[in-house]
Amino acid sequence: MKNVTFSADEHWIEQARLVARSRHTTLNAAFREWLEQYATPVGSAKEVDALMKRLWHVNAGGVFSRDETNARFSTVAGGESVRVDCRHDATRQIRVR
């Protein structure tokens, strides 16, 4: 393993050490974990597998159509939730249903 030396604000190093200690690890181990994630290409099979393991408990409640999958919900004034169709029409306007 190669040694790396870097500079950072002392405050942030102490904060990072406290976080690492609360997670029962060291700052060096946390940095190595971050470095591995940073160097791994986004969307790699390993990353997807790790995400699926972390989200094992999530149940979407069924199979969704393409339109349902692409729908977004937004809260408007008054707390009302509206469905926003993320596709754009010919005028480049976002349709709200």
Secondary structure, 3 states (H helix, E strand, C coil): CCCCCCCCCHHHHHHHHHHHHHCCCCHHHHHHHHHHHHHCCCCCHHHHHHHHHHCCCCCCCCCCCHHHHHEEEEECHHHCEEEEEEEECCCCCEEEC
